[in-house]
Amino acid sequence: MVRARILAAFFAASMALSLMGARAHAEDEDRTPKIEINFGEEGGKRSTWSTSIKVVVMMTLISIAPALLILTTSFTRTIIVLGFMRHALSTQQLPPNIVLIGLSLFLTMFIMTPVWNRIYEDAYVPYQKGDLTEKEAMERAAKPIRTFMGHNTRKKDLALFLELSRTPQPETFDDVPSTVLAPAFVISELRTAFQMGFLIFLPFIIIDLVVASTLMSLGMVMLPPAMISLPLKILLFVLADGWRLLVQAIVTSFVT
């Protein structure tokens, strides 16, 4: 049940981010079957999507959904911070990329579950019951995602993209276009991730400096400092329960 809800929320989120605010008006004069979709009570008019157009829309969603779900969730910050940790430890390819990506995906699911639950309950369930049209469902599904991005976006970054797009100053958060909010959220995530990476590097840099100074003072200039500092870094990381602290820092850094 939980898996079904998450998959349904995934689909609703990708639909909302891709088609929010867009209206497709297409008519076919041949015998192609048409699917009627009610977009509201605008003078009693109904617009239709032909089967071919709907297939094109679905194929487009499938191609861009991974990028949307990565860049509009906590995945970006999580994978960058984990990558910084691996480089700070100087363990080359350990943990391997597949492990870091898998851990990032699971952490993203953990962090984004409240958001996806709201999408499922507020948009997907009413839409399945027939209480909402597709447009209304997409608008409702977009709200939790926009709220999450808004909570984790710096005002400076949002103001930058408002200025670059020459968008009038919005009166409320709902007036901020998604095309402005999404890139502002991404660069805010990059900045936060690099700040956390810098703090992660500091204790390991100190170990490298202490080891290099000690070896030089002992006249052991031919011994690579990395041979001594690497096991010390791993020992410090294990004794400090580094993975628990790192995951805790990543999860608590988000506002959902």
HELIX and SHEET records of a PDB file:
HELIX    1   1 VAL A    2  LEU A   19  1                                  18    
HELIX    2   2 THR A   51  LEU A   71  1                                  21    
HELIX    3   3 PHE A   75  LEU A   89  1                                  15    
HELIX    4   4 ASN A   97  ILE A  119  1                                  23    
HELIX    5   5 TYR A  120  TYR A  124  3                                   5    
HELIX    6   6 VAL A  125  LYS A  129  1                                   5    
HELIX    7   7 GLU A  134  HIS A  151  1                                  18    
HELIX    8   8 LYS A  155  LEU A  164  1                                  10    
HELIX    9   9 PHE A  173  ASP A  175  5                                   3    
HELIX   10  10 SER A  178  SER A  217  1                                  40    
HELIX   11  11 PRO A  225  LEU A  239  1                                  15    
HELIX   12  12 GLY A  242  THR A  252  1                                  11    
SHEET    1   A 2 LYS A  34  ILE A  37  0                                        
SHEET    2   A 2 SER A  47  SER A  50 -1                                        
END                                                                             
